Each structure stands twice: as C-alpha cells, then as structure tokens.
C-alpha cells in the first residue's frame, strides 16, 4: 500500500459526544472505533449488565463506567493519531 493521503480528511472526534453516548447508551464504541469494535463493546456491556443484574442491581453502574473508560481511551487514541498525521 502506498502512503497517499486519504481523500476524506480525518477529523478529531468530540470527547463530549463519545462520553454521552457511552454513558447513556453504551454505544460510544460505535462513535469511537467503528462498527466492529463498537459492536463488540456494546454486546460485551449488554452481557455484563445481564450477568451483574443477577448478582446485584447496585453493581450495574460498573458496566457504564467500564464503557466510559474504554470509549475514552479509544477516542484519545484516535485523536492522538489524527494530531500526528
């Protein structure tokens, strides 16, 4: 593959949008990393919340916190790649 520039300019992603999607919908991964990784995060959070629901409802916010952290790290990684390009 050649190192030609993309026809579509790559823009930094908004951390605010990513965090809102991750917190309320557990769908920040779709915004941060695309379809494949986003779907893995979404279904992973869904399964984890179903399992934690059986243990205690008070543990379920841990799933949102994990989703927030993973989405934050993916957006930070994306934005650092855009800044260096």
N, C-alpha and C positions, 0 to 999 in steps of 0.2 A: 504494500500500500504506500502511496505517496503521502507526503506531509502537506498536502494542499489545504488551504483554509476552507472551512465549511461555507456553503452558500447561505446558510441561515446563521446569523450571528448568535452566539451563545450569550445569554444574559444571566446575571446573578439572580438567584431565586430569593424571594422575600421570606425572611425568617418568621415574620409575623403570621403570614398566611400558612406556612408549614406548621407552626405551633398550634394555631387554631384548628386546623384540620386534624392534627394528631390528637389533640386533647378531646375534642367533641365527637369526632367520627372514627378515630383510629385509622384515618385514611391519609395521614401526612406522608406516608411512604410512597404513595402514588405520585404525589407532587414532587417529593424529594428525589426519588430514584427511578421512577418509571414504572411500567406495568408489572414486570416480572418480580422485581424485589418488593415493590409495593404490595402486590398480591400476597407474597409470602409473609410480609409483616402483618397485613390485615387478617389473614386467616390464622396466623400464629397468635395474634392478640385475641381473636374470637375464640379459639380453642382454649387458650389460657384463661379467659374470663369464664368460660363454661366450667372449667375444672375448679377454679377458685370459688365459683358460686356454690359448689357442693361443699367446700370446706367452710367458708365464712364470707358473708357479703362485705365485711369490713376490709377484706384483702383485695377486692376487685379494683380499687383505685391504683393498685400497683401496676396493673396492666396499662393504664393510661400513662403512668409515669414512665414505664419502660418504652412505650410507643413514642412519648415525647423525647426521651433521650436518644433513641435510635434515629428518629427523624431529624433531630438537631444535629447529630453527628454526620448524617448523610448530606444535609444542606450545607453544613460547614465545609465538608469535603468538596462538594460541588463548587461552592463559591471560591474556595482557595484555588481550585483548578482553573476557574474562569479568570481569576486575577493574574495567574501566572502565564496564561495563554496570550 
